[in-house]
Amino acid sequence: MHALFVSLLLVVGQADNNRVEDKGLVDAWLKVSLDHAKAYHIAPQSQPDAPFKLLPNPIFRHSQPVRGDDIGAVYLWLDVGGRPAVIGTVFAYSAGEGARWVAHEMHSLSDQPFTARWEQKTTWAPNQKGIQWRSIADAPSPAETPAQRLIQMRSLARRFQATSTEVEGKNWQLRLISNPVYRNDQKRSPTTLDGAVFLFCQGTDPEIILLLEARKEDNKKDYQWQCGFAAFSDYALRAELDGQEIWQVGRIPQRSNRDPHWIDGQFRLTRLSDVEAVGKDNE
């Protein structure tokens, strides 16, 4: 997640104020990112008055020391069944001369089309499923208790490997965050017994979203473990299961706002004094 931008945050003051290590800047940025996330209204096209629910806190915070100095936070929106419907990040990085670019990157995790509005303006309306689910070969039957199923999911996640490939052809081995960043609500979905969201990262910057779910297909009696992937990068991406490719996506410099993976291209300028005011308002 690096190349396209939503808005520009102009940081006025000492050069040090633009460093990721500056706790004051990081704290102010995280408050601004949450404010950006809260400005979204995302709802199924069939039920525009029943929006997805934004979790009140980010599920992950990240930085990007390899390709820049990103500061970011990842947010999750849930559908009425408690399943992840949309995952998004709001992140900022230096643009030179004391400035920071602020960007939104989003991916649909939903099986249905929806419309996303930001600050009352329609920005994104994917018209296809966000995830293609795949059965996991040699996976055990889902265990009876939530604690046992969590052990199974962590074990299954370790069977996957992932890489990203930059424009010049260099490959990066991505790192699995071993603990899921979100665990599905097991009481509300009629088709999913359990599930979790895992991240593959470059440093701490998420590049691939791995979803694991114990799902029941329409024509099946029993639940079975399945996996799904979401791109969270402008690099080409590849995932393997036990050393065999199971998913890949090529590098796409620009994506339509009708695609499941979307990066906004709108710009906005904000000064440091405005950031501080937003931080005080959210305290």
Legacy VTK file of the C-alpha trace (Angstrom):
# vtk DataFile Version 3.0
C-alpha trace
ASCII
DATASET POLYDATA
POINTS 283 float
0.000 0.000 0.000
2.093 2.877 -1.177
1.524 4.618 -4.480
-1.859 6.340 -4.675
-3.171 8.928 -2.292
-6.325 10.360 -0.766
-5.114 13.500 0.963
-2.077 15.573 1.866
-1.198 16.341 5.477
1.148 19.347 5.630
3.233 19.178 8.788
4.509 22.608 9.778
7.403 22.936 12.226
10.743 21.262 12.918
12.012 18.557 10.570
12.015 16.083 13.479
8.223 16.340 13.692
7.998 14.269 10.512
9.810 11.215 11.881
7.892 8.032 12.548
9.698 7.817 15.898
8.071 11.048 17.113
5.407 9.769 19.542
3.457 13.017 19.420
3.173 12.813 15.641
2.209 9.130 15.722
-0.487 9.747 18.351
-1.870 12.721 16.413
-1.829 10.724 13.192
-3.710 7.781 14.720
-6.448 10.132 15.935
-6.727 11.603 12.443
-6.819 8.134 10.856
-9.701 7.090 13.101
-11.531 10.283 12.201
-11.086 9.388 8.509
-12.383 5.848 9.087
-15.424 7.125 10.998
-16.311 9.358 8.041
-17.218 6.276 5.991
-20.769 5.017 5.577
-20.595 1.569 3.943
-23.832 -0.313 3.327
-25.109 -3.178 1.150
-26.756 -1.918 -2.012
-29.797 -4.029 -1.083
-30.004 -2.390 2.382
-28.617 1.158 2.183
-30.017 2.037 5.609
-28.277 -0.909 7.338
-24.572 0.022 7.175
-21.705 -2.261 8.062
-20.422 -1.684 11.598
-16.985 -0.133 12.048
-15.079 -1.617 14.967
-14.311 1.230 17.390
-10.544 0.697 17.416
-8.008 -0.260 14.727
-7.271 -3.971 14.567
-3.605 -3.325 13.685
-1.095 -0.474 13.599
1.829 -0.498 11.220
4.854 1.288 9.814
6.836 0.771 6.613
10.621 1.036 7.145
11.485 -0.766 3.867
9.838 1.529 1.293
9.393 4.707 3.309
8.236 5.953 6.699
4.536 5.074 6.653
2.430 5.348 9.798
-0.842 3.478 9.445
-3.825 1.858 11.099
-6.046 -0.952 9.803
-9.813 -0.872 10.372
-12.531 -3.487 9.977
-16.236 -3.193 9.159
-18.583 -6.102 10.007
-21.808 -7.223 8.352
-25.007 -8.042 10.266
-23.778 -11.617 10.761
-20.608 -10.450 12.503
-18.385 -11.439 9.584
-15.679 -9.131 8.190
-17.186 -7.194 5.281
-14.562 -4.508 4.560
-10.967 -4.048 5.626
-9.257 -0.705 5.148
-6.179 1.226 6.123
-5.571 4.941 6.525
-1.851 5.691 6.397
0.547 8.617 5.975
4.132 9.007 4.771
6.547 11.820 4.018
6.161 13.768 0.806
9.218 15.992 1.363
9.608 19.505 2.756
7.781 18.643 5.950
4.688 17.196 4.246
2.871 13.870 4.519
0.615 12.082 2.071
-2.453 10.542 3.672
-4.097 7.631 1.819
-7.026 5.233 2.107
-6.720 1.668 0.828
-9.705 -0.659 1.044
-10.643 -4.225 0.155
-14.057 -5.864 0.085
-14.356 -9.083 2.081
-18.087 -9.314 1.373
-20.106 -11.646 -0.832
-22.491 -8.842 -1.835
-22.191 -5.495 -3.652
-22.169 -2.394 -1.469
-21.631 1.336 -1.678
-19.074 3.288 0.353
-19.537 7.010 1.003
-16.828 9.160 2.556
-17.851 12.543 3.943
-21.236 12.084 2.240
-19.693 11.460 -1.190
-19.892 8.088 -2.947
-16.336 6.912 -3.505
-16.364 3.129 -3.952
-18.993 0.621 -5.079
-17.566 -2.838 -5.836
-19.926 -4.950 -7.925
-18.334 -8.377 -7.403
-17.431 -10.681 -4.533
-14.471 -9.511 -2.526
-13.081 -12.970 -1.768
-12.830 -16.221 -3.679
-12.958 -19.023 -1.120
-10.848 -22.166 -1.516
-10.895 -25.431 0.435
-7.695 -26.201 2.336
-6.268 -29.577 1.392
-5.763 -32.027 4.263
-7.358 -29.668 6.779
-8.897 -31.318 9.846
-12.601 -31.076 10.579
-13.356 -27.945 12.624
-13.027 -28.698 16.325
-15.934 -28.494 18.745
-14.789 -25.617 20.947
-13.670 -22.063 20.049
-10.337 -22.541 21.848
-9.584 -25.709 19.873
-10.582 -24.043 16.610
-8.235 -21.136 17.304
-5.376 -23.616 17.675
-6.414 -25.169 14.363
-6.506 -21.800 12.592
-3.075 -20.779 13.839
-1.695 -24.136 12.694
-3.364 -23.789 9.289
-2.037 -20.249 8.851
1.535 -21.504 9.324
1.111 -23.759 6.288
0.960 -20.691 4.034
3.886 -18.703 2.643
3.636 -15.402 0.781
5.826 -13.128 -1.342
5.549 -9.733 -3.005
7.409 -8.693 -6.167
8.396 -5.093 -6.883
8.354 -3.471 -10.314
12.075 -4.214 -10.792
11.473 -7.914 -10.102
12.874 -8.164 -6.581
10.969 -10.617 -4.375
10.170 -10.044 -0.703
9.308 -12.903 1.623
6.367 -11.684 3.676
6.079 -12.360 7.393
3.011 -13.982 8.918
1.659 -12.297 12.037
1.005 -15.484 14.000
-1.907 -14.164 16.057
-5.090 -13.253 14.162
-5.928 -9.546 14.171
-9.636 -10.362 14.334
-11.730 -13.363 15.376
-15.214 -13.742 13.889
-18.288 -13.580 16.086
-19.216 -17.266 16.256
-22.824 -16.718 17.354
-24.386 -14.732 14.546
-23.531 -16.152 11.118
-25.695 -19.010 9.772
-23.014 -20.128 7.289
-19.776 -19.665 9.243
-18.934 -21.561 12.413
-15.709 -19.689 13.103
-13.093 -17.581 11.374
-10.158 -15.228 11.745
-8.165 -12.590 9.868
-4.389 -12.982 9.575
-1.834 -10.639 8.002
1.274 -11.192 5.883
3.532 -8.152 6.274
6.624 -6.489 4.878
8.100 -5.389 8.182
4.854 -4.477 9.923
3.131 -3.200 6.765
0.260 -5.544 5.715
0.580 -6.691 2.097
-1.758 -9.717 2.022
-4.873 -10.419 4.076
-5.438 -14.132 4.816
-8.914 -15.155 5.930
-9.631 -18.576 7.413
-13.190 -19.726 8.042
-15.035 -22.905 8.943
-17.711 -22.521 6.274
-20.788 -24.486 5.277
-21.561 -24.414 1.578
-25.168 -24.572 0.399
-24.948 -28.182 -0.748
-22.779 -29.451 2.092
-23.847 -30.829 5.461
-20.678 -30.211 7.447
-18.415 -27.229 8.004
-14.956 -27.273 6.402
-11.920 -25.030 6.678
-11.514 -22.662 3.745
-9.149 -19.800 2.943
-9.450 -16.519 1.112
-6.947 -13.807 0.178
-7.103 -10.048 -0.282
-4.396 -7.911 -1.894
-3.258 -4.956 0.193
-0.390 -3.709 -1.967
0.469 -2.227 -5.360
3.097 -4.990 -5.820
2.467 -8.357 -7.478
1.590 -10.904 -4.791
1.745 -14.677 -4.466
0.647 -17.166 -1.798
1.550 -20.830 -1.428
0.040 -23.644 0.616
2.600 -26.275 1.598
4.922 -24.975 -1.129
2.326 -25.039 -3.939
0.866 -21.836 -5.382
-2.743 -21.329 -4.338
-3.293 -17.626 -5.165
-1.604 -14.808 -7.078
-2.400 -11.336 -8.333
-0.357 -9.190 -10.697
0.687 -5.603 -10.132
-2.099 -3.207 -11.123
-1.003 0.468 -10.986
-4.600 1.771 -10.918
-7.848 0.158 -9.852
-11.417 1.136 -10.624
-13.753 2.113 -7.817
-15.877 -0.846 -8.951
-13.124 -3.322 -8.040
-12.896 -5.175 -4.699
-9.431 -3.660 -4.095
-9.473 0.114 -4.206
-7.169 3.028 -3.430
-8.707 6.492 -3.490
-7.038 9.136 -5.635
-8.584 12.256 -4.116
-6.338 14.907 -2.532
-6.838 17.072 0.546
-4.553 19.522 2.345
-4.478 19.808 6.161
-2.115 21.753 8.398
-0.519 20.597 11.654
-2.663 22.982 13.668
-5.745 21.260 12.244
-4.320 17.863 13.210
-3.771 19.039 16.765
-7.330 20.350 16.886
-8.691 17.019 15.707
-6.624 15.247 18.374
-8.015 17.493 21.141
-11.569 16.972 19.870
-11.139 13.177 20.112
-9.630 13.137 23.607
LINES 1 284
283 0 1 2 3 4 5 6 7 8 9 10 11 12 13 14 15 16 17 18 19 20 21 22 23 24 25 26 27 28 29 30 31 32 33 34 35 36 37 38 39 40 41 42 43 44 45 46 47 48 49 50 51 52 53 54 55 56 57 58 59 60 61 62 63 64 65 66 67 68 69 70 71 72 73 74 75 76 77 78 79 80 81 82 83 84 85 86 87 88 89 90 91 92 93 94 95 96 97 98 99 100 101 102 103 104 105 106 107 108 109 110 111 112 113 114 115 116 117 118 119 120 121 122 123 124 125 126 127 128 129 130 131 132 133 134 135 136 137 138 139 140 141 142 143 144 145 146 147 148 149 150 151 152 153 154 155 156 157 158 159 160 161 162 163 164 165 166 167 168 169 170 171 172 173 174 175 176 177 178 179 180 181 182 183 184 185 186 187 188 189 190 191 192 193 194 195 196 197 198 199 200 201 202 203 204 205 206 207 208 209 210 211 212 213 214 215 216 217 218 219 220 221 222 223 224 225 226 227 228 229 230 231 232 233 234 235 236 237 238 239 240 241 242 243 244 245 246 247 248 249 250 251 252 253 254 255 256 257 258 259 260 261 262 263 264 265 266 267 268 269 270 271 272 273 274 275 276 277 278 279 280 281 282
